[in-house]
Amino acid sequence: MVNFGTEQLMTIAEVCQLLPGRRHGHALSRCTVLRWMLRGTRGVRLESIAIGCQRLTSREALERFIAAMNPAHEVSTGPVAVASSGHAEAEKSLDRLGI
């Protein structure tokens, strides 16, 4: 939820100026940002508040929206450890078979 007391508020026009458009040289459409606010995309909505007849979001809400749209891929060393222990198990099996 956008907290207008602690977050840096932005208009739709400011969001359009901040983010690149899909077409080279063209700004992001205001309709696109409004759609992100009202309906969302891929199950994620851009948090916004209505003050009078103006809809606002915040820089922080935009960062949360972008983060939710691009989940971080965790790099785990688990598969490496499993592969090495799996290799050791395979060697033990081969030793038992005399190979």
Residue frames relative to the residue before (quaternion, step in Angstrom):
aa qw qx qy qz dx dy dz
M 1.0000 0.0000 0.0000 0.0000 0.00 0.00 0.00
V 0.4546 -0.6771 0.5098 0.2739 3.55 -0.96 0.88
N 0.1656 -0.7649 0.6174 0.0797 3.55 -0.86 1.01
F 0.2607 -0.8197 0.4873 0.1505 3.58 -0.14 1.26
G 0.6048 0.5674 -0.3604 0.4271 3.59 1.22 -0.18
T 0.8068 0.2693 -0.1245 0.5109 3.58 1.06 -0.69
E 0.6988 0.4513 -0.2726 0.4834 3.61 1.18 -0.36
Q 0.5159 -0.6423 0.4824 0.2977 3.55 -1.23 0.62
L 0.2728 -0.8047 0.5093 0.1366 3.59 -0.27 1.29
M 0.0872 -0.7800 0.6194 0.0197 3.52 -1.20 0.75
T 0.4031 -0.6727 0.5607 0.2658 3.54 -1.15 0.67
I 0.6690 -0.4668 0.3748 0.4406 3.55 -1.29 0.17
A 0.6372 0.5355 -0.3264 0.4480 3.59 0.98 -0.81
E 0.6536 0.5075 -0.3156 0.4644 3.59 1.00 -0.75
V 0.6141 0.5252 -0.3422 0.4796 3.59 1.08 -0.69
C 0.6506 0.5263 -0.3096 0.4515 3.59 0.97 -0.88
Q 0.6654 0.4868 -0.3004 0.4796 3.59 1.05 -0.72
L 0.6631 0.5340 -0.2971 0.4324 3.57 1.08 -0.73
L 0.7680 0.3391 -0.1721 0.5154 3.58 0.94 -0.92
P 0.4853 -0.6558 0.4811 0.3207 3.59 -1.07 0.63
G 0.4635 -0.6587 0.5161 0.2914 3.55 -1.19 0.57
R 0.6246 -0.5509 0.3946 0.3882 3.56 -1.26 0.21
R 0.7198 0.3736 -0.2332 0.5366 3.56 1.11 -0.63
H 0.5573 -0.6241 0.4358 0.3317 3.53 -0.97 0.89
G 0.8311 0.2080 -0.1700 0.4869 3.55 -0.80 1.04
H 0.6802 0.4461 -0.2966 0.5004 3.60 1.22 -0.16
A 0.4800 -0.6636 0.4973 0.2863 3.53 -1.09 0.76
L 0.6067 -0.5231 0.4485 0.3964 3.53 -1.30 0.35
S 0.4892 -0.6867 0.4593 0.2796 3.57 -0.93 0.89
R 0.5250 -0.6251 0.4839 0.3154 3.55 -1.08 0.81
C 0.6145 0.5591 -0.3399 0.4408 3.57 1.09 -0.73
T 0.6184 0.5457 -0.3395 0.4522 3.58 1.06 -0.73
V 0.6752 0.4839 -0.2950 0.4722 3.58 0.87 -0.95
L 0.6476 0.5086 -0.3203 0.4684 3.59 0.95 -0.83
R 0.6358 0.5175 -0.3261 0.4707 3.61 1.02 -0.76
W 0.6161 0.5339 -0.3421 0.4672 3.60 1.03 -0.76
M 0.6759 0.5016 -0.2858 0.4581 3.58 1.02 -0.83
L 0.7740 0.3946 -0.1986 0.4537 3.58 0.80 -1.00
R 0.8141 0.2208 -0.0997 0.5278 3.60 0.88 -0.92
G 0.3700 -0.7272 0.4941 0.3002 3.55 1.10 -0.66
T 0.2200 -0.7386 0.6145 0.1688 3.51 -1.34 -0.05
R 0.8403 0.0387 -0.0875 0.5336 3.56 -0.94 0.97
G 0.7186 -0.4734 0.2438 0.4473 3.56 1.02 0.83
V 0.6661 0.4567 -0.3012 0.5070 3.60 1.26 0.12
R 0.1558 -0.7899 0.5881 0.0774 3.59 -0.87 0.97
L 0.4334 -0.6500 0.5604 0.2751 3.52 -1.18 0.72
E 0.4164 -0.7180 0.4997 0.2478 3.57 -0.60 1.16
S 0.0936 0.7900 -0.6003 0.0827 3.55 -1.02 0.83
I 0.2052 -0.7391 0.6226 0.1549 3.51 -1.35 0.24
A 0.3140 -0.7193 0.5848 0.2049 3.53 -1.21 0.55
I 0.0234 -0.7573 0.6525 -0.0139 3.52 -0.87 1.05
G 0.7896 -0.0398 -0.0337 0.6113 3.52 -0.26 1.28
C 0.7427 -0.3410 0.2734 0.5074 3.57 -0.77 -1.01
Q 0.5961 0.5543 -0.3612 0.4549 3.58 1.25 0.32
R 0.2375 -0.7543 0.5971 0.1346 3.56 -0.95 0.90
L 0.0839 -0.8022 0.5910 -0.0112 3.54 -0.87 1.09
T 0.1370 -0.7282 0.6596 0.1257 3.50 -1.32 0.42
S 0.3731 -0.7076 0.5330 0.2757 3.58 -1.18 -0.25
R 0.6434 -0.5053 0.4029 0.4105 3.53 -1.27 0.38
E 0.6524 0.5182 -0.3093 0.4584 3.58 0.99 -0.83
A 0.6464 0.5056 -0.3172 0.4753 3.60 1.02 -0.82
L 0.6277 0.5292 -0.3273 0.4678 3.57 1.06 -0.74
E 0.6396 0.5120 -0.3172 0.4776 3.59 1.03 -0.78
R 0.6470 0.5063 -0.3181 0.4731 3.61 1.00 -0.80
F 0.6300 0.5394 -0.3176 0.4597 3.58 1.04 -0.85
I 0.6783 0.4811 -0.2887 0.4745 3.58 0.86 -0.96
A 0.6445 0.5158 -0.3214 0.4639 3.59 0.98 -0.81
A 0.6673 0.4951 -0.3033 0.4665 3.61 0.98 -0.81
M 0.6593 0.5006 -0.3019 0.4728 3.59 1.12 -0.64
N 0.7729 0.2444 -0.1227 0.5725 3.58 1.21 -0.52
P 0.1081 -0.8273 0.5470 0.0690 3.60 0.36 1.16
A 0.4980 -0.6603 0.4795 0.2934 3.54 -1.02 0.84
H 0.3309 -0.7112 0.5836 0.2099 3.52 -1.07 0.78
E 0.2948 -0.7697 0.5425 0.1626 3.52 -0.54 1.17
V 0.2604 -0.7344 0.6079 0.1527 3.51 -0.96 0.93
S 0.0644 -0.8163 0.5738 -0.0153 3.52 -0.61 1.13
T 0.3669 -0.7073 0.5538 0.2415 3.53 -1.12 0.65
G 0.3620 0.7683 -0.4627 0.2542 3.58 1.28 0.04
P 0.6910 0.4738 -0.3144 0.4463 3.63 0.73 -0.93
V 0.6187 0.5349 -0.3557 0.4523 3.59 1.03 -0.66
A 0.6659 0.4919 -0.3035 0.4717 3.58 0.92 -0.90
V 0.6423 0.5111 -0.3254 0.4694 3.59 0.99 -0.79
A 0.6533 0.5153 -0.3206 0.4526 3.58 0.94 -0.88
S 0.6831 0.4736 -0.3100 0.4615 3.60 0.88 -0.84
S 0.6675 0.4662 -0.3181 0.4857 3.61 0.97 -0.75
G 0.6064 0.5438 -0.3460 0.4657 3.57 1.13 -0.61
H 0.6218 0.5335 -0.3229 0.4738 3.55 1.09 -0.76
A 0.6500 0.5108 -0.3118 0.4685 3.58 0.97 -0.86
E 0.6411 0.5158 -0.3204 0.4694 3.59 1.02 -0.81
A 0.6419 0.5206 -0.3235 0.4607 3.56 1.00 -0.81
E 0.6445 0.5167 -0.3215 0.4628 3.59 0.98 -0.82
K 0.6372 0.5220 -0.3267 0.4635 3.59 0.98 -0.80
S 0.6475 0.5180 -0.3148 0.4619 3.57 0.98 -0.86
L 0.6613 0.5006 -0.3028 0.4694 3.56 0.97 -0.84
D 0.6245 0.5317 -0.3314 0.4663 3.59 1.05 -0.78
R 0.6547 0.5098 -0.3165 0.4596 3.60 0.96 -0.84
L 0.6929 0.4559 -0.2720 0.4879 3.56 1.07 -0.69
G 0.4710 -0.6955 0.4251 0.3373 3.57 1.28 -0.22
I 0.5109 0.6369 -0.4239 0.3920 3.56 1.16 0.52
